[in-house]
């Protein structure tokens, strides 16, 4: 399991922009499914996740 986590971390470091875009799309999908009721919380969660991948948030 630690090998998988290591590889996932390496991927996130090398492909930060793609990971950030994926997180953004996932957040948008969740926001849509909840009817926009939790947009602020979802945006904060996406932003925090993006800060913890690769070099940080590349989307804004």
Phi and psi in radians as a Rosetta constraint file:
Dihedral C 1 N 2 CA 2 C 2 CIRCULARHARMONIC -1.161 0.35
Dihedral N 2 CA 2 C 2 N 3 CIRCULARHARMONIC -0.508 0.35
Dihedral C 2 N 3 CA 3 C 3 CIRCULARHARMONIC -1.135 0.35
Dihedral N 3 CA 3 C 3 N 4 CIRCULARHARMONIC -0.736 0.35
Dihedral C 3 N 4 CA 4 C 4 CIRCULARHARMONIC -1.072 0.35
Dihedral N 4 CA 4 C 4 N 5 CIRCULARHARMONIC -0.805 0.35
Dihedral C 4 N 5 CA 5 C 5 CIRCULARHARMONIC -1.115 0.35
Dihedral N 5 CA 5 C 5 N 6 CIRCULARHARMONIC -0.651 0.35
Dihedral C 5 N 6 CA 6 C 6 CIRCULARHARMONIC -1.120 0.35
Dihedral N 6 CA 6 C 6 N 7 CIRCULARHARMONIC -0.780 0.35
Dihedral C 6 N 7 CA 7 C 7 CIRCULARHARMONIC -1.147 0.35
Dihedral N 7 CA 7 C 7 N 8 CIRCULARHARMONIC -0.674 0.35
Dihedral C 7 N 8 CA 8 C 8 CIRCULARHARMONIC -1.118 0.35
Dihedral N 8 CA 8 C 8 N 9 CIRCULARHARMONIC -0.722 0.35
Dihedral C 8 N 9 CA 9 C 9 CIRCULARHARMONIC -1.118 0.35
Dihedral N 9 CA 9 C 9 N 10 CIRCULARHARMONIC -0.729 0.35
Dihedral C 9 N 10 CA 10 C 10 CIRCULARHARMONIC -1.090 0.35
Dihedral N 10 CA 10 C 10 N 11 CIRCULARHARMONIC -0.736 0.35
Dihedral C 10 N 11 CA 11 C 11 CIRCULARHARMONIC -1.070 0.35
Dihedral N 11 CA 11 C 11 N 12 CIRCULARHARMONIC -0.810 0.35
Dihedral C 11 N 12 CA 12 C 12 CIRCULARHARMONIC -1.069 0.35
Dihedral N 12 CA 12 C 12 N 13 CIRCULARHARMONIC -0.676 0.35
Dihedral C 12 N 13 CA 13 C 13 CIRCULARHARMONIC -1.147 0.35
Dihedral N 13 CA 13 C 13 N 14 CIRCULARHARMONIC -0.713 0.35
Dihedral C 13 N 14 CA 14 C 14 CIRCULARHARMONIC -1.432 0.35
Dihedral N 14 CA 14 C 14 N 15 CIRCULARHARMONIC -0.398 0.35
Dihedral C 14 N 15 CA 15 C 15 CIRCULARHARMONIC -2.246 0.35
Dihedral N 15 CA 15 C 15 N 16 CIRCULARHARMONIC 0.801 0.35
Dihedral C 15 N 16 CA 16 C 16 CIRCULARHARMONIC -0.981 0.35
Dihedral N 16 CA 16 C 16 N 17 CIRCULARHARMONIC -0.763 0.35
Dihedral C 16 N 17 CA 17 C 17 CIRCULARHARMONIC -1.097 0.35
Dihedral N 17 CA 17 C 17 N 18 CIRCULARHARMONIC -0.755 0.35
Dihedral C 17 N 18 CA 18 C 18 CIRCULARHARMONIC -1.159 0.35
Dihedral N 18 CA 18 C 18 N 19 CIRCULARHARMONIC -0.693 0.35
Dihedral C 18 N 19 CA 19 C 19 CIRCULARHARMONIC -1.111 0.35
Dihedral N 19 CA 19 C 19 N 20 CIRCULARHARMONIC -0.786 0.35
Dihedral C 19 N 20 CA 20 C 20 CIRCULARHARMONIC -1.072 0.35
Dihedral N 20 CA 20 C 20 N 21 CIRCULARHARMONIC -0.695 0.35
Dihedral C 20 N 21 CA 21 C 21 CIRCULARHARMONIC -1.138 0.35
Dihedral N 21 CA 21 C 21 N 22 CIRCULARHARMONIC -0.697 0.35
Dihedral C 21 N 22 CA 22 C 22 CIRCULARHARMONIC -1.121 0.35
Dihedral N 22 CA 22 C 22 N 23 CIRCULARHARMONIC -0.725 0.35
Dihedral C 22 N 23 CA 23 C 23 CIRCULARHARMONIC -1.106 0.35
Dihedral N 23 CA 23 C 23 N 24 CIRCULARHARMONIC -0.702 0.35
Dihedral C 23 N 24 CA 24 C 24 CIRCULARHARMONIC -1.093 0.35
Dihedral N 24 CA 24 C 24 N 25 CIRCULARHARMONIC -0.782 0.35
Dihedral C 24 N 25 CA 25 C 25 CIRCULARHARMONIC -1.113 0.35
Dihedral N 25 CA 25 C 25 N 26 CIRCULARHARMONIC -0.722 0.35
Dihedral C 25 N 26 CA 26 C 26 CIRCULARHARMONIC -1.106 0.35
Dihedral N 26 CA 26 C 26 N 27 CIRCULARHARMONIC -0.746 0.35
Dihedral C 26 N 27 CA 27 C 27 CIRCULARHARMONIC -1.082 0.35
Dihedral N 27 CA 27 C 27 N 28 CIRCULARHARMONIC -0.726 0.35
Dihedral C 27 N 28 CA 28 C 28 CIRCULARHARMONIC -1.095 0.35
Dihedral N 28 CA 28 C 28 N 29 CIRCULARHARMONIC -0.698 0.35
Dihedral C 28 N 29 CA 29 C 29 CIRCULARHARMONIC -1.147 0.35
Dihedral N 29 CA 29 C 29 N 30 CIRCULARHARMONIC -0.763 0.35
Dihedral C 29 N 30 CA 30 C 30 CIRCULARHARMONIC -1.121 0.35
Dihedral N 30 CA 30 C 30 N 31 CIRCULARHARMONIC -0.746 0.35
Dihedral C 30 N 31 CA 31 C 31 CIRCULARHARMONIC -1.041 0.35
Dihedral N 31 CA 31 C 31 N 32 CIRCULARHARMONIC -0.740 0.35
Dihedral C 31 N 32 CA 32 C 32 CIRCULARHARMONIC -1.140 0.35
Dihedral N 32 CA 32 C 32 N 33 CIRCULARHARMONIC -0.742 0.35
Dihedral C 32 N 33 CA 33 C 33 CIRCULARHARMONIC -1.195 0.35
Dihedral N 33 CA 33 C 33 N 34 CIRCULARHARMONIC -0.441 0.35
Dihedral C 33 N 34 CA 34 C 34 CIRCULARHARMONIC -1.652 0.35
Dihedral N 34 CA 34 C 34 N 35 CIRCULARHARMONIC 0.131 0.35
Dihedral C 34 N 35 CA 35 C 35 CIRCULARHARMONIC 1.170 0.35
Dihedral N 35 CA 35 C 35 N 36 CIRCULARHARMONIC 0.430 0.35
Dihedral C 35 N 36 CA 36 C 36 CIRCULARHARMONIC 1.302 0.35
Dihedral N 36 CA 36 C 36 N 37 CIRCULARHARMONIC 0.157 0.35
Dihedral C 36 N 37 CA 37 C 37 CIRCULARHARMONIC -1.178 0.35
Dihedral N 37 CA 37 C 37 N 38 CIRCULARHARMONIC -0.414 0.35
Dihedral C 37 N 38 CA 38 C 38 CIRCULARHARMONIC -2.199 0.35
Dihedral N 38 CA 38 C 38 N 39 CIRCULARHARMONIC 0.552 0.35
Dihedral C 38 N 39 CA 39 C 39 CIRCULARHARMONIC -0.966 0.35
Dihedral N 39 CA 39 C 39 N 40 CIRCULARHARMONIC -0.801 0.35
Dihedral C 39 N 40 CA 40 C 40 CIRCULARHARMONIC -1.086 0.35
Dihedral N 40 CA 40 C 40 N 41 CIRCULARHARMONIC -0.771 0.35
Dihedral C 40 N 41 CA 41 C 41 CIRCULARHARMONIC -1.169 0.35
Dihedral N 41 CA 41 C 41 N 42 CIRCULARHARMONIC -0.699 0.35
Dihedral C 41 N 42 CA 42 C 42 CIRCULARHARMONIC -1.124 0.35
Dihedral N 42 CA 42 C 42 N 43 CIRCULARHARMONIC -0.792 0.35
Dihedral C 42 N 43 CA 43 C 43 CIRCULARHARMONIC -1.050 0.35
Dihedral N 43 CA 43 C 43 N 44 CIRCULARHARMONIC -0.737 0.35
Dihedral C 43 N 44 CA 44 C 44 CIRCULARHARMONIC -1.123 0.35
Dihedral N 44 CA 44 C 44 N 45 CIRCULARHARMONIC -0.717 0.35
Dihedral C 44 N 45 CA 45 C 45 CIRCULARHARMONIC -1.107 0.35
Dihedral N 45 CA 45 C 45 N 46 CIRCULARHARMONIC -0.743 0.35
Dihedral C 45 N 46 CA 46 C 46 CIRCULARHARMONIC -1.099 0.35
Dihedral N 46 CA 46 C 46 N 47 CIRCULARHARMONIC -0.799 0.35
Dihedral C 46 N 47 CA 47 C 47 CIRCULARHARMONIC -1.038 0.35
Dihedral N 47 CA 47 C 47 N 48 CIRCULARHARMONIC -0.757 0.35
Dihedral C 47 N 48 CA 48 C 48 CIRCULARHARMONIC -1.143 0.35
Dihedral N 48 CA 48 C 48 N 49 CIRCULARHARMONIC -0.715 0.35
Dihedral C 48 N 49 CA 49 C 49 CIRCULARHARMONIC -1.107 0.35
Dihedral N 49 CA 49 C 49 N 50 CIRCULARHARMONIC -0.719 0.35
Dihedral C 49 N 50 CA 50 C 50 CIRCULARHARMONIC -1.129 0.35
Dihedral N 50 CA 50 C 50 N 51 CIRCULARHARMONIC -0.608 0.35
Dihedral C 50 N 51 CA 51 C 51 CIRCULARHARMONIC -1.131 0.35
Dihedral N 51 CA 51 C 51 N 52 CIRCULARHARMONIC -0.436 0.35
Dihedral C 51 N 52 CA 52 C 52 CIRCULARHARMONIC -1.699 0.35
Dihedral N 52 CA 52 C 52 N 53 CIRCULARHARMONIC 0.102 0.35
Dihedral C 52 N 53 CA 53 C 53 CIRCULARHARMONIC -1.992 0.35
Dihedral N 53 CA 53 C 53 N 54 CIRCULARHARMONIC 2.454 0.35
Dihedral C 53 N 54 CA 54 C 54 CIRCULARHARMONIC 0.858 0.35
Dihedral N 54 CA 54 C 54 N 55 CIRCULARHARMONIC -2.306 0.35
Dihedral C 54 N 55 CA 55 C 55 CIRCULARHARMONIC -1.525 0.35
Dihedral N 55 CA 55 C 55 N 56 CIRCULARHARMONIC 0.040 0.35
Dihedral C 55 N 56 CA 56 C 56 CIRCULARHARMONIC 2.018 0.35
Dihedral N 56 CA 56 C 56 N 57 CIRCULARHARMONIC -2.958 0.35
Dihedral C 56 N 57 CA 57 C 57 CIRCULARHARMONIC -1.205 0.35
Dihedral N 57 CA 57 C 57 N 58 CIRCULARHARMONIC 1.999 0.35
Dihedral C 57 N 58 CA 58 C 58 CIRCULARHARMONIC -1.722 0.35
Dihedral N 58 CA 58 C 58 N 59 CIRCULARHARMONIC -0.041 0.35
Dihedral C 58 N 59 CA 59 C 59 CIRCULARHARMONIC -1.732 0.35
Dihedral N 59 CA 59 C 59 N 60 CIRCULARHARMONIC 0.201 0.35
